Structures are given as structure tokens and as C-alpha cells.
């Protein structure tokens, strides 16, 4: 499970050969969640509201790059890193 970005203590991962819909896995302070790439909706898990806001801002600003990384990983290729939230 490659980490594609890290910012503000949040780590973002995509899994190889993962299932649809396109999504990311986020970890923050011992908690985990999965969020849809297209709209930032919470698919599984839970994170503090501040962490969710930061991740959703990151997704909105970099959606196409994140989707490309997810697609690469789904095909078994090493996913491209995505710049962190600044």
C-alpha cells in the first residue's frame, strides 16, 4: 500500500488492485478512513473533522492527480506521488 502524500500529520495511501469506486485511504493520529476521490465522501472509518476538511481540500485541489495515482495502483503500477496540501 503505497503512500502517495503526507501533510499535517495525515498520510494518504492507495492500494494495489483496489476495488471501485476510486478512493483513498487516510491515516491520522491512529485513526483510519476511506474517502471517495470524486466528491470526498466518507466511505469507511472516521477521522476528526479538521483532518477530514484538510483531506477534502487536498482532494479538491488535486483530484485529477489523485485519480491518476489510484488508476496506476489499480493496474499494479507504482502510483505517482501527489503534492501535499500547502
Long-range contacts (C-beta under 8 A, 24 or more apart in sequence): 1-25, 2-73, 2-78, 2-79, 4-66, 4-69, 4-79, 4-80, 4-81, 4-82, 5-58, 5-81, 5-82, 5-83, 5-84, 6-84, 7-54, 7-58, 7-84, 7-85, 7-86, 8-51, 8-54, 8-85, 10-51, 10-54, 10-55, 12-55, 12-58, 12-66, 12-82, 14-69, 14-70, 14-73, 14-74, 14-79, 15-73, 16-73, 16-74, 16-76, 17-73, 17-74, 17-76, 18-70, 18-73, 18-74, 22-67, 22-70, 22-71, 23-70, 24-55, 24-59, 24-66, 24-70, 26-51, 26-55, 35-59, 37-63, 37-66, 37-67, 37-70, 38-63, 38-67, 54-85, 57-85, 58-84, 58-85, 61-85
